[in-house]
């Protein structure tokens, strides 16, 4: 596979992870040759520290890896694929099945490299699947994360609204999912006015892409993703620094597409619907203006307090449509606010949810799979900050603070109280490289949501269908 996980049981070299405490115990029991090698190397079992131990014949016989006492298995081995000499490796540590699955997934994530515009720098080493690892889950999630990263990393010149629609159709095809799109002025005739208003200034026409998969009688799960393929800020123009990373503003669309892939390849017994409004927020003579009033699919009118708060506008139409079917749950992903990054930093997505039980279950799932999120409040008194003198609501706050909360409250206007609704506001980008998490596009919160859906709607069969998208097979 592209993520270099090998089938079979033969591994030429074993990887032992050791904490400082383990290292002390090991040294007391070790043979003189190995003990001398460890001591002379200066290996102290610091987290991530690596030591290659030779055999008496001079070949690589073992890998020692430092770890902390509290570290989980997901990223423990994720830094090794590009560091170790080419070969087949196995994990010597005793891992329970969920831990083995996470360890294998971490290895796969550590093999990722964005290679659309250049040749890969190095072929990673291969890991034999640890005993007990769920290969179907590892394959589905690794492919899903790779898809999310690839889409976000691709520049807007090659990932505009029409390009991303083609990707949706390509992902849908192996699973016989149905895809329908509404494009350009068709958005007006089919009542997607907010999407049209935001995207009409671009040469690449705005559109809504609607993917449906699964039995019509199955529980309805609807995903909504913010698909702003590039964001200039509109007439409220961003500066150069603010615009630099705006190729990632379609990160929400990438997340729901990756999540849809995981759901379909794992055959979750749901009726899946994915709604992705796709636009480029551009500057032209027909661009929406500050203080314009636009209509929405739900019928509410919105005063545009700032054209750079466009993501919530296109989501409003999609959420209204999602809610019209009364699904079991609506989950939206969006790179929505800088305020969420100020509050929680770039690595921790903000979770908003209108039902406490669902939020609690999601946070438990996030903890279990090392995909953290932090719940923030839908603080009702802040709704006054969205009041408009000329329309039903404004799209921005009248104050300076609580921007992520106010944005979530705006979205909540388009979802009925009866519908469980989850809103995830995330960065979708690693600002620094760490094991298994290179600089660039990143899936944040997606694996947590999949884990929650997997528990709520378990597959009827343990067999899972997986596809290989730009993958290599290793036996």
MOHU-V361441 format. One record per residue. N is the residue number from 1. RES is the residue in three letters. NEAR is the number of other C-alpha atoms within 8 Angstrom. Layout:
N | RES | NEAR
N | RES | NEAR
//
This chain:
1 | UNK | 10
2 | UNK | 8
3 | UNK | 12
4 | UNK | 14
5 | UNK | 13
6 | UNK | 12
7 | UNK | 8
8 | UNK | 7
9 | UNK | 6
10 | UNK | 6
11 | UNK | 10
12 | UNK | 8
13 | UNK | 11
14 | UNK | 12
15 | UNK | 13
16 | UNK | 11
17 | UNK | 9
18 | UNK | 13
19 | UNK | 13
20 | UNK | 12
21 | UNK | 7
22 | UNK | 8
23 | UNK | 11
24 | UNK | 8
25 | UNK | 8
26 | UNK | 8
27 | UNK | 8
28 | UNK | 6
29 | UNK | 6
30 | UNK | 8
31 | UNK | 6
32 | UNK | 6
33 | UNK | 6
34 | UNK | 9
35 | UNK | 10
36 | UNK | 8
37 | UNK | 9
38 | UNK | 11
39 | UNK | 8
40 | UNK | 7
41 | UNK | 7
42 | UNK | 6
43 | UNK | 11
44 | UNK | 8
45 | UNK | 14
46 | UNK | 11
47 | UNK | 9
48 | UNK | 10
49 | UNK | 11
50 | UNK | 10
51 | UNK | 10
52 | UNK | 9
53 | UNK | 12
54 | UNK | 10
55 | UNK | 9
56 | UNK | 5
57 | UNK | 5
58 | UNK | 6
59 | UNK | 7
60 | UNK | 9
61 | UNK | 10
62 | UNK | 12
63 | UNK | 12
64 | UNK | 12
65 | UNK | 14
66 | UNK | 15
67 | UNK | 15
68 | UNK | 10
69 | UNK | 5
70 | UNK | 4
71 | UNK | 7
72 | UNK | 7
73 | UNK | 11
74 | UNK | 14
75 | UNK | 12
76 | UNK | 12
77 | UNK | 11
78 | UNK | 16
79 | UNK | 14
80 | UNK | 9
81 | UNK | 12
82 | UNK | 11
83 | UNK | 6
84 | UNK | 7
85 | UNK | 5
86 | UNK | 8
87 | UNK | 7
88 | UNK | 13
89 | UNK | 13
90 | UNK | 13
91 | UNK | 10
92 | UNK | 7
93 | UNK | 7
94 | UNK | 4
95 | UNK | 8
96 | UNK | 7
97 | UNK | 10
98 | UNK | 10
99 | UNK | 11
100 | UNK | 15
101 | UNK | 15
102 | UNK | 13
103 | UNK | 15
104 | UNK | 15
105 | UNK | 13
106 | UNK | 15
107 | UNK | 18
108 | UNK | 13
109 | UNK | 14
110 | UNK | 14
111 | UNK | 14
112 | UNK | 9
113 | UNK | 5
114 | UNK | 9
115 | UNK | 7
116 | UNK | 5
117 | UNK | 5
118 | UNK | 5
119 | UNK | 6
120 | UNK | 8
121 | UNK | 4
122 | UNK | 5
123 | UNK | 7
124 | UNK | 9
125 | UNK | 13
126 | UNK | 12
127 | UNK | 14
128 | UNK | 15
129 | UNK | 13
130 | UNK | 11
131 | UNK | 7
132 | UNK | 9
133 | UNK | 14
134 | UNK | 10
135 | UNK | 8
136 | UNK | 11
137 | UNK | 10
138 | UNK | 13
139 | UNK | 10
140 | UNK | 13
141 | UNK | 11
142 | UNK | 12
143 | UNK | 12
144 | UNK | 12
145 | UNK | 12
146 | UNK | 10
147 | UNK | 10
148 | UNK | 16
149 | UNK | 13
150 | UNK | 10
151 | UNK | 11
152 | UNK | 16
153 | UNK | 11
154 | UNK | 9
155 | UNK | 8
156 | UNK | 9
157 | UNK | 5
158 | UNK | 7
159 | UNK | 12
160 | UNK | 13
161 | UNK | 15
162 | UNK | 9
163 | UNK | 9
164 | UNK | 10
165 | UNK | 9
166 | UNK | 8
167 | UNK | 8
168 | UNK | 12
169 | UNK | 9
170 | UNK | 8
171 | UNK | 10
172 | UNK | 12
173 | UNK | 8
174 | UNK | 8
175 | UNK | 9
176 | UNK | 7
177 | UNK | 11
178 | UNK | 8
179 | UNK | 11
180 | UNK | 7
181 | UNK | 8
182 | UNK | 10
183 | UNK | 10
184 | UNK | 10
185 | UNK | 7
186 | UNK | 8
187 | UNK | 15
188 | UNK | 9
189 | UNK | 7
190 | UNK | 7
191 | UNK | 8
192 | UNK | 12
193 | UNK | 13
194 | UNK | 14
195 | UNK | 17
196 | UNK | 14
197 | UNK | 10
198 | UNK | 15
199 | UNK | 15
200 | UNK | 12
201 | UNK | 13
202 | UNK | 13
203 | UNK | 5
204 | UNK | 9
205 | UNK | 12
206 | UNK | 16
207 | UNK | 15
208 | UNK | 13
209 | UNK | 15
210 | UNK | 11
211 | UNK | 14
212 | UNK | 11
213 | UNK | 12
214 | UNK | 10
215 | UNK | 8
216 | UNK | 5
217 | UNK | 5
218 | UNK | 9
219 | UNK | 9
220 | UNK | 11
221 | UNK | 12
222 | UNK | 13
223 | UNK | 12
224 | UNK | 18
225 | UNK | 19
226 | UNK | 19
227 | UNK | 16
228 | UNK | 13
229 | UNK | 17
230 | UNK | 15
231 | UNK | 14
232 | UNK | 12
233 | UNK | 14
234 | UNK | 14
235 | UNK | 11
236 | UNK | 9
237 | UNK | 8
238 | UNK | 11
239 | UNK | 6
240 | UNK | 6
241 | UNK | 6
242 | UNK | 8
243 | UNK | 11
244 | UNK | 7
245 | UNK | 7
246 | UNK | 11
247 | UNK | 14
248 | UNK | 14
249 | UNK | 15
250 | UNK | 16
251 | UNK | 18
252 | UNK | 16
253 | UNK | 14
254 | UNK | 14
255 | UNK | 13
256 | UNK | 15
257 | UNK | 12
258 | UNK | 14
259 | UNK | 12
260 | UNK | 10
261 | UNK | 11
262 | UNK | 13
263 | UNK | 10
264 | UNK | 10
265 | UNK | 12
266 | UNK | 14
267 | UNK | 9
268 | UNK | 11
269 | UNK | 12
270 | UNK | 11
271 | UNK | 14
272 | UNK | 13
273 | UNK | 12
274 | UNK | 15
275 | UNK | 14
276 | UNK | 13
277 | UNK | 16
278 | UNK | 16
279 | UNK | 18
280 | UNK | 16
281 | UNK | 16
282 | UNK | 13
283 | UNK | 10
284 | UNK | 7
285 | UNK | 5
286 | UNK | 6
287 | UNK | 14
288 | UNK | 10
289 | UNK | 8
290 | UNK | 10
291 | UNK | 8
292 | UNK | 8
293 | UNK | 9
294 | UNK | 11
295 | UNK | 10
296 | UNK | 14
297 | UNK | 13
298 | UNK | 8
299 | UNK | 6
300 | UNK | 9
301 | UNK | 11
302 | UNK | 13
303 | UNK | 15
304 | UNK | 14
305 | UNK | 9
306 | UNK | 11
307 | UNK | 13
308 | UNK | 12
309 | UNK | 10
310 | UNK | 11
311 | UNK | 11
312 | UNK | 12
313 | UNK | 12
314 | UNK | 13
315 | UNK | 13
316 | UNK | 13
317 | UNK | 16
318 | UNK | 12
319 | UNK | 12
320 | UNK | 12
321 | UNK | 10
322 | UNK | 13
323 | UNK | 13
324 | UNK | 6
325 | UNK | 6
326 | UNK | 7
327 | UNK | 12
328 | UNK | 9
329 | UNK | 11
330 | UNK | 15
331 | UNK | 11
332 | UNK | 13
333 | UNK | 16
334 | UNK | 16
335 | UNK | 14
336 | UNK | 10
337 | UNK | 10
338 | UNK | 7
339 | UNK | 9
340 | UNK | 14
341 | UNK | 11
342 | UNK | 7
343 | UNK | 6
344 | UNK | 10
345 | UNK | 8
346 | UNK | 11
347 | UNK | 8
348 | UNK | 11
349 | UNK | 16
350 | UNK | 13
351 | UNK | 13
352 | UNK | 13
353 | UNK | 13
354 | UNK | 9
355 | UNK | 8
356 | UNK | 7
357 | UNK | 6
358 | UNK | 9
359 | UNK | 13
360 | UNK | 8
361 | UNK | 9
362 | UNK | 11
363 | UNK | 13
364 | UNK | 8
365 | UNK | 12
366 | UNK | 16
367 | UNK | 10
368 | UNK | 7
369 | UNK | 11
370 | UNK | 9
371 | UNK | 12
372 | UNK | 12
373 | UNK | 11
374 | UNK | 9
375 | UNK | 10
376 | UNK | 8
377 | UNK | 6
378 | UNK | 10
379 | UNK | 8
380 | UNK | 6
381 | UNK | 5
382 | UNK | 10
383 | UNK | 11
384 | UNK | 6
385 | UNK | 10
386 | UNK | 14
387 | UNK | 10
388 | UNK | 9
389 | UNK | 4
390 | UNK | 5
391 | UNK | 10
392 | UNK | 10
393 | UNK | 11
394 | UNK | 13
395 | UNK | 15
396 | UNK | 12
397 | UNK | 10
398 | UNK | 7
399 | UNK | 5
400 | UNK | 6
401 | UNK | 4
402 | UNK | 7
403 | UNK | 11
404 | UNK | 12
405 | UNK | 12
406 | UNK | 14
407 | UNK | 13
408 | UNK | 11
409 | UNK | 13
410 | UNK | 12
411 | UNK | 12
412 | UNK | 8
413 | UNK | 7
414 | UNK | 12
415 | UNK | 11
416 | UNK | 8
417 | UNK | 6
418 | UNK | 4
419 | UNK | 12
420 | UNK | 12
421 | UNK | 11
422 | UNK | 13
423 | UNK | 12
424 | UNK | 13
425 | UNK | 14
426 | UNK | 15
427 | UNK | 11
428 | UNK | 13
429 | UNK | 11
430 | UNK | 14
431 | UNK | 7
432 | UNK | 6
433 | UNK | 8
434 | UNK | 8
435 | UNK | 10
436 | UNK | 13
437 | UNK | 10
438 | UNK | 9
439 | UNK | 10
440 | UNK | 10
441 | UNK | 15
442 | UNK | 12
443 | UNK | 12
444 | UNK | 13
445 | UNK | 12
446 | UNK | 12
447 | UNK | 13
448 | UNK | 16
449 | UNK | 11
450 | UNK | 11
451 | UNK | 11
452 | UNK | 11
453 | UNK | 9
454 | UNK | 10
455 | UNK | 7
456 | UNK | 6
457 | UNK | 9
458 | UNK | 9
459 | UNK | 10
460 | UNK | 6
461 | UNK | 5
462 | UNK | 5
463 | UNK | 6
464 | UNK | 10
465 | UNK | 8
466 | UNK | 9
467 | UNK | 6
468 | UNK | 8
469 | UNK | 5
470 | UNK | 5
471 | UNK | 8
472 | UNK | 9
473 | UNK | 7
474 | UNK | 8
475 | UNK | 5
//
